[in-house]
Amino acid sequence: MIDNNENILSKDNSEDVLLRVENLSQYFKMGRQKLKAVDHVSFDIKKGEVFGLVGESGCGKTTTGRSIIKLYDITGGNVYFRDRRICAGTLDYKEAIKKAKNDCELQIDLLKDEYKNNPTSEELKDRINKLISVRDTIIAEQKTLMAEAIHDHKHGDSIYAAELVKQLDDEYLPELEALKDSNPELYKETLKKYRHERRVAKHSRFITRIQMIFQDPIASLDPRMTVREIISEGLVIKGIKDKEYIDNKVYEILETVGLVREHADRYPHEFSGGQRQRIGIARAVVMEPEMIIADEPVSALDVSIQAQVINLLNDLRKKLGLTILFIAHDLSVVKYFSDRIGVMYFGKLVELASSDELFAHPLHPYTRSLLSAIPLPDPHYEKGRIRKTYNPIAEHDYSVSQPSLREVSPNHFVYCNDEEELKYKKELGL
């Protein structure tokens, strides 16, 4: 079962797309009910860009980030990083199987009504058998796809590690065989290097190419570990045992994020909030990721410190070539920092556009409501500023035409139905 969001956002995929999210759903059980924290969200992030994800508290921004990095097992959809599937859910496949069964039963009932005077008709039996055959084919296809998705989700990291180990074996083993008798000293050095790299490769995980900076700089750091242990933990897990290398790496990263070497042997409680957040950034950057998910990294900090942390992330982005998913609810910060912005409401992605386009031509009523809440340092403007409220019941009528994420103008997507799409295009003069 494929949602329209996947098709419309995947049609323009190119080689520079680093992360692709397709129909991501994350549901949580609440007794007999389900909380749809994220519901069929699709977007992509290009290499080197900052993608802002905004919305009010509880709209599913943080859950989206945590699902991408596999802190949660997603309910449905797929997440691709460098065209490799890293997350997969089973919801869409189960729904497709259920739909095939229900459709088949409904059509069989209609056929039986049509042939009620002749229930033993051979034609009736043939048509029913064809329906059952189509149903079984769909179910078999969906079960195969579901098995592949489960396999990729569970074993993707181990497959990646095995590929790295094989590459090293192919590279080193012929060389070691040649050096074994001809140059014993160089053979020992090469063997040592090979064993070290193989151990690191064996412990490598593809998901570590994405790292996360958490919202709370206090709760995200272990109070019983020193800064050195916090930052180097990922390197140790990766299989690196060279203490001198680890120490040098820690010192280098500390200086990169604006701290000093002497901070390495201190504990988190000895630092301010801004310094703790720098430690969290250092812990993420030391793994040399290609992408960072920044989950409201400045919301718990003072305004003056917020600017410092944002500037630090901007510098790291340029220096290290990072791609950033920036989750926040402060639209002013997001506009300054992001290339493109996605707006979430109640687990849905309701609008997606470039930063300038979104602020210049907001289309969805919820986006307009968010923008109207931004205060400006102008008393005359503030005196006349009208705060717009968003009431989805009053704003939308989805009784006839159902909504989906649609490209209203080039690279500007809005969650709307047919009638709303025409209205938005008319507003833009299209």
C-alpha positions as CSV (number, residue, x, y, z in Angstrom):
1,M,0.0,0.0,0.0
2,I,1.8,3.1,-1.2
3,D,0.8,6.7,-0.2
4,N,0.8,9.6,-2.6
5,N,3.5,11.3,-0.5
6,E,6.1,8.7,-1.6
7,N,5.5,9.1,-5.3
8,I,5.4,12.9,-5.4
9,L,8.6,13.3,-3.3
10,S,10.5,10.5,-4.9
11,K,10.0,11.6,-8.5
12,D,12.9,14.1,-8.3
13,N,15.3,12.0,-6.5
14,S,18.9,12.5,-7.6
15,E,22.4,11.4,-6.6
16,D,22.7,14.2,-4.0
17,V,19.8,12.9,-1.9
18,L,21.4,11.6,1.3
19,L,18.4,10.7,3.4
20,R,15.0,9.7,2.0
21,V,12.0,9.1,4.3
22,E,9.0,7.3,2.7
23,N,5.6,7.0,4.5
24,L,7.2,7.0,7.9
25,S,4.6,6.0,10.6
26,Q,5.3,5.6,14.3
27,Y,2.3,4.4,16.4
28,F,2.4,3.8,20.1
29,K,-0.1,1.6,22.0
30,M,-2.3,3.3,24.6
31,G,-4.3,0.4,26.0
32,R,-6.6,-0.7,23.2
33,Q,-6.0,2.5,21.2
34,K,-3.1,3.7,19.1
35,L,-1.4,7.1,19.3
36,K,-0.4,8.1,15.8
37,A,2.7,10.1,16.8
38,V,3.9,10.2,13.1
39,D,1.5,9.3,10.4
40,H,2.8,8.7,6.8
41,V,5.4,11.4,6.7
42,S,7.7,11.7,3.6
43,F,10.6,14.0,2.8
44,D,14.2,13.8,1.6
45,I,17.3,15.7,2.6
46,K,20.1,16.5,0.2
47,K,23.7,16.2,1.0
48,G,25.1,19.3,2.7
49,E,21.8,21.0,3.4
50,V,20.0,21.9,6.6
51,F,16.4,20.6,6.7
52,G,14.3,22.3,9.4
53,L,11.4,20.4,10.9
54,V,9.0,22.7,12.9
55,G,5.7,22.5,14.7
56,E,4.2,22.8,18.1
57,S,5.1,20.6,21.0
58,G,3.7,17.1,20.6
59,C,3.4,17.2,16.8
60,G,5.8,14.4,16.2
61,K,9.1,16.2,15.3
62,T,11.3,14.5,17.9
63,T,9.6,11.1,17.3
64,T,10.5,11.5,13.6
65,G,14.2,12.1,14.4
66,R,14.3,9.2,16.9
67,S,12.7,6.9,14.4
68,I,15.2,7.7,11.7
69,I,18.1,6.9,14.0
70,K,16.4,3.7,15.1
71,L,15.9,4.6,18.7
72,Y,12.3,3.3,17.9
73,D,11.4,0.4,15.7
74,I,9.1,2.2,13.1
75,T,5.6,1.0,12.6
76,G,5.4,1.6,8.9
77,G,7.3,3.1,5.9
78,N,10.9,3.1,4.9
79,V,14.0,5.2,5.6
80,Y,16.9,5.2,3.1
81,F,20.3,6.6,3.8
82,R,22.7,6.7,0.9
83,D,20.2,4.6,-1.0
84,R,20.5,1.8,1.6
85,R,17.4,1.0,3.6
86,I,18.1,1.4,7.3
87,C,14.6,1.4,8.8
88,A,11.5,-0.5,7.6
89,G,8.0,-1.0,9.1
90,T,5.4,-3.6,8.3
91,L,2.2,-1.5,8.6
92,D,1.7,-0.8,4.9
93,Y,2.2,-4.5,3.9
94,K,-0.3,-5.6,6.6
95,E,-2.8,-3.1,5.4
96,A,-2.4,-4.1,1.8
97,I,-3.0,-7.8,2.8
98,K,-6.1,-6.9,4.8
99,K,-7.4,-4.8,1.9
100,A,-6.9,-7.6,-0.5
101,K,-8.8,-10.0,1.7
102,N,-11.7,-7.6,2.3
103,D,-12.0,-6.7,-1.4
104,C,-12.1,-10.4,-2.3
105,E,-14.8,-11.2,0.3
106,L,-16.9,-8.2,-0.9
107,Q,-16.7,-9.1,-4.5
108,I,-17.5,-12.8,-3.8
109,D,-20.6,-11.7,-1.8
110,L,-21.7,-9.6,-4.7
111,L,-21.2,-12.5,-7.1
112,K,-23.2,-14.8,-4.9
113,D,-26.1,-12.2,-4.9
114,E,-25.9,-12.1,-8.7
115,Y,-26.1,-15.9,-8.9
116,K,-28.4,-16.5,-6.0
117,N,-30.9,-18.4,-8.2
118,N,-28.1,-20.6,-9.5
119,P,-25.5,-21.0,-6.7
120,T,-23.9,-24.1,-8.4
121,S,-23.1,-22.3,-11.7
122,E,-19.7,-23.2,-13.2
123,E,-19.3,-19.6,-14.3
124,L,-19.8,-18.5,-10.7
125,K,-17.1,-20.9,-9.5
126,D,-14.6,-19.8,-12.2
127,R,-15.1,-16.1,-11.3
128,I,-14.7,-16.8,-7.6
129,N,-11.6,-18.9,-8.2
130,K,-10.1,-16.0,-10.2
131,L,-10.8,-13.6,-7.4
132,I,-9.2,-15.9,-4.9
133,S,-6.2,-16.4,-7.2
134,V,-5.7,-12.6,-7.5
135,R,-6.0,-12.2,-3.7
136,D,-3.5,-15.0,-3.0
137,T,-1.0,-13.4,-5.5
138,I,-1.3,-10.0,-3.8
139,I,-0.9,-11.6,-0.4
140,A,2.2,-13.5,-1.5
141,E,3.8,-10.4,-3.0
142,Q,3.2,-8.4,0.1
143,K,4.5,-11.1,2.4
144,T,7.7,-11.3,0.3
145,L,8.1,-7.5,0.5
146,M,7.4,-7.6,4.2
147,A,10.1,-10.3,4.8
148,E,12.6,-8.2,2.9
149,A,11.8,-5.1,4.9
150,I,12.1,-7.0,8.2
151,H,15.5,-8.5,7.1
152,D,16.9,-5.1,6.1
153,H,15.7,-3.5,9.3
154,K,17.2,-6.2,11.5
155,H,20.3,-7.2,9.7
156,G,21.3,-4.0,7.7
157,D,24.1,-3.1,10.1
158,S,25.6,-6.6,10.2
159,I,25.5,-6.8,6.4
160,Y,27.3,-3.4,6.2
161,A,30.0,-4.7,8.6
162,A,30.5,-7.9,6.6
163,E,30.9,-5.8,3.5
164,L,33.6,-3.7,5.1
165,V,35.4,-6.8,6.4
166,K,35.3,-8.4,2.9
167,Q,36.8,-5.2,1.4
168,L,39.7,-5.3,3.9
169,D,40.3,-9.0,3.3
170,D,40.4,-8.5,-0.5
171,E,42.8,-5.5,0.0
172,Y,45.2,-6.9,2.6
173,L,45.3,-10.7,2.2
174,P,47.1,-10.8,-1.2
175,E,49.6,-8.2,0.1
176,L,50.3,-10.1,3.3
177,E,50.8,-13.3,1.4
178,A,53.4,-11.6,-0.8
179,L,55.2,-10.0,2.2
180,K,55.3,-13.1,4.4
181,D,58.5,-14.4,3.0
182,S,60.0,-11.4,1.2
183,N,59.8,-8.8,4.0
184,P,59.1,-10.2,7.5
185,E,59.3,-6.8,9.2
186,L,56.9,-5.0,6.9
187,Y,54.7,-8.1,7.1
188,K,54.4,-7.7,10.8
189,E,53.5,-4.0,10.5
190,T,51.0,-4.6,7.8
191,L,49.5,-7.6,9.7
192,K,49.1,-5.3,12.8
193,K,47.4,-2.6,10.8
194,Y,45.1,-5.2,9.0
195,R,44.0,-6.7,12.3
196,H,43.2,-3.3,13.8
197,E,41.2,-2.1,10.8
198,R,39.4,-5.4,10.6
199,R,38.4,-5.2,14.2
200,V,37.1,-1.7,13.7
201,A,35.2,-2.8,10.5
202,K,33.7,-5.8,12.3
203,H,32.2,-3.5,15.0
204,S,31.1,-0.8,12.5
205,R,27.4,0.0,12.1
206,F,25.9,1.8,9.2
207,I,23.5,3.7,11.4
208,T,26.5,5.5,13.1
209,R,26.9,7.5,9.9
210,I,24.0,9.4,11.5
211,Q,24.4,10.9,14.9
212,M,22.0,12.8,17.2
213,I,22.2,15.9,19.4
214,F,19.6,15.6,22.1
215,Q,17.4,18.4,23.4
216,D,18.2,18.3,27.1
217,P,22.0,18.9,27.7
218,I,21.7,17.7,31.3
219,A,19.8,14.4,30.9
220,S,21.6,13.3,27.8
221,L,25.0,13.1,29.6
222,D,25.9,10.4,32.1
223,P,26.7,12.2,35.4
224,R,29.1,9.3,36.4
225,M,31.3,9.6,33.3
226,T,34.0,12.1,32.6
227,V,33.9,14.2,29.5
228,R,36.7,12.1,28.1
229,E,34.7,8.9,28.6
230,I,31.5,10.4,27.2
231,I,33.1,11.6,24.0
232,S,35.2,8.5,23.5
233,E,32.5,6.0,24.2
234,G,31.5,5.7,20.6
235,L,35.1,5.1,19.5
236,V,35.6,2.4,22.1
237,I,32.3,0.6,21.0
238,K,33.6,0.9,17.5
239,G,36.6,-1.3,18.5
240,I,39.4,1.3,18.7
241,K,41.8,0.4,21.6
242,D,44.7,2.8,21.0
243,K,44.5,5.0,24.1
244,E,46.8,7.7,22.7
245,Y,44.7,7.9,19.5
246,I,41.5,8.2,21.5
247,D,42.9,10.9,23.8
248,N,44.2,13.0,20.8
249,K,40.9,12.6,19.1
250,V,39.0,13.8,22.2
251,Y,41.3,16.8,22.6
252,E,40.9,17.7,19.0
253,I,37.1,17.6,19.1
254,L,37.0,19.6,22.4
255,E,38.9,22.4,20.8
256,T,36.7,22.1,17.7
257,V,33.5,22.8,19.7
258,G,35.1,25.6,21.7
259,L,36.2,23.8,24.9
260,V,39.8,23.1,26.1
261,R,41.8,20.0,26.9
262,E,41.5,20.5,30.7
263,H,37.8,19.9,30.4
264,A,38.4,16.3,29.5
265,D,38.7,15.0,33.0
266,R,35.8,16.9,34.5
267,Y,32.2,15.7,35.0
268,P,29.0,17.1,33.4
269,H,27.8,18.8,36.6
270,E,30.8,21.1,36.5
271,F,29.7,22.8,33.3
272,S,27.0,25.3,32.3
273,G,24.1,24.4,30.0
274,G,25.8,25.8,26.9
275,Q,29.0,23.9,27.7
276,R,27.1,20.7,28.2
277,Q,25.5,21.1,24.8
278,R,28.9,21.6,23.3
279,I,29.9,18.3,24.9
280,G,26.9,16.6,23.3
281,I,27.9,18.1,20.0
282,A,31.4,16.8,20.4
283,R,30.1,13.3,21.2
284,A,28.2,13.3,17.9
285,V,31.0,14.8,15.8
286,V,33.8,12.5,17.1
287,M,32.1,9.6,15.2
288,E,32.7,11.5,11.9
289,P,29.1,11.3,10.8
290,E,27.7,12.4,7.4
291,M,24.5,13.6,9.0
292,I,23.4,15.0,12.4
293,I,19.9,15.1,13.8
294,A,19.8,18.1,16.0
295,D,16.7,17.7,18.3
296,E,15.9,21.2,19.5
297,P,19.5,21.8,20.6
298,V,19.0,25.3,21.7
299,S,15.5,25.3,23.3
300,A,16.9,24.7,26.8
301,L,19.6,27.4,26.6
302,D,19.6,31.1,27.3
303,V,19.1,33.4,24.2
304,S,22.7,34.6,24.2
305,I,24.0,31.0,24.3
306,Q,21.5,29.9,21.6
307,A,23.3,32.1,19.1
308,Q,26.7,30.6,20.0
309,V,25.5,27.0,19.6
310,I,23.7,27.8,16.3
311,N,26.9,29.5,15.0
312,L,29.0,26.5,16.1
313,L,26.7,24.1,14.2
314,N,26.9,26.3,11.2
315,D,30.7,26.3,11.4
316,L,30.8,22.5,11.8
317,R,28.5,22.1,8.9
318,K,30.9,24.0,6.6
319,K,34.1,22.6,8.0
320,L,33.0,18.9,8.1
321,G,30.5,18.9,5.2
322,L,27.7,17.8,7.5
323,T,24.0,17.4,6.6
324,I,21.7,18.4,9.4
325,L,18.1,17.6,10.3
326,F,17.3,20.6,12.5
327,I,14.2,20.0,14.7
328,A,12.8,23.1,16.5
329,H,9.7,25.1,17.3
330,D,11.3,28.5,17.0
331,L,10.6,29.6,13.5
332,S,13.0,32.5,13.6
333,V,16.0,30.3,14.4
334,V,14.9,27.8,11.7
335,K,14.6,30.4,9.1
336,Y,18.1,31.6,9.8
337,F,19.7,28.2,9.9
338,S,17.7,26.0,7.4
339,D,17.7,25.7,3.6
340,R,14.3,23.9,3.5
341,I,11.6,23.7,6.1
342,G,8.9,21.0,6.8
343,V,5.9,21.9,9.0
344,M,4.3,19.2,11.1
345,Y,0.9,19.1,12.7
346,F,-0.6,16.2,14.6
347,G,1.9,13.7,13.1
348,K,1.4,14.9,9.5
349,L,3.7,16.9,7.3
350,V,1.4,19.7,6.2
351,E,3.8,21.9,4.2
352,L,7.3,21.7,2.8
353,A,9.2,24.4,0.9
354,S,12.4,26.3,0.9
355,S,13.0,28.7,3.8
356,D,12.4,31.9,1.7
357,E,9.4,30.4,-0.1
358,L,7.7,29.3,3.1
359,F,8.0,32.6,4.8
360,A,7.1,34.6,1.6
361,H,4.1,32.4,0.6
362,P,2.7,30.3,3.4
363,L,-0.3,28.3,2.1
364,H,-1.5,25.9,4.8
365,P,-3.6,27.6,7.5
366,Y,-1.5,26.0,10.2
367,T,1.7,27.4,8.7
368,R,0.1,30.9,8.6
369,S,-0.9,30.5,12.2
370,L,2.7,29.6,13.2
371,L,4.1,32.6,11.3
372,S,1.6,35.0,12.9
373,A,2.9,34.0,16.3
374,I,6.5,35.3,15.6
375,P,7.1,38.5,17.6
376,L,9.2,41.2,16.0
377,P,11.2,43.9,17.8
378,D,9.0,46.7,16.4
379,P,6.4,48.2,18.8
380,H,4.3,49.6,15.9
381,Y,4.1,46.3,14.2
382,E,3.4,44.4,17.4
383,K,0.6,46.8,18.3
384,G,-1.2,45.9,15.1
385,R,-0.1,42.2,14.8
386,I,-3.1,39.9,14.5
387,R,-2.6,36.4,15.9
388,K,-4.2,33.8,13.7
389,T,-5.6,30.6,15.2
390,Y,-5.9,27.3,13.4
391,N,-9.1,25.3,13.7
392,P,-8.8,22.2,11.5
393,I,-12.6,21.5,11.7
394,A,-13.5,24.9,10.4
395,E,-10.6,25.2,7.9
396,H,-11.0,21.9,6.0
397,D,-13.8,19.8,4.6
398,Y,-12.5,16.4,3.7
399,S,-15.9,14.6,3.5
400,V,-15.7,14.3,-0.3
401,S,-12.1,14.6,-1.4
402,Q,-9.3,13.2,0.7
403,P,-6.1,15.2,1.3
404,S,-2.5,14.2,0.4
405,L,0.8,16.0,0.2
406,R,0.8,17.7,-3.2
407,E,3.2,19.9,-5.2
408,V,1.2,23.1,-5.5
409,S,4.1,25.0,-7.0
410,P,7.7,23.9,-8.0
411,N,9.2,22.3,-4.8
412,H,6.4,23.7,-2.6
413,F,4.3,20.9,-1.1
414,V,1.1,21.3,0.8
415,Y,-1.2,18.7,2.5
416,C,-4.5,19.4,0.8
417,N,-7.4,18.0,-1.3
418,D,-8.5,18.8,-4.8
419,E,-10.5,21.9,-3.9
420,E,-7.8,23.4,-1.7
421,E,-5.1,22.7,-4.3
422,L,-7.0,24.8,-6.8
423,K,-7.4,27.6,-4.2
424,Y,-3.7,27.6,-3.3
425,K,-2.7,27.7,-7.0
426,K,-5.0,30.6,-7.6
427,E,-3.5,32.5,-4.6
428,L,0.0,32.0,-6.2
429,G,-1.3,33.1,-9.6
430,L,-0.7,29.7,-11.2
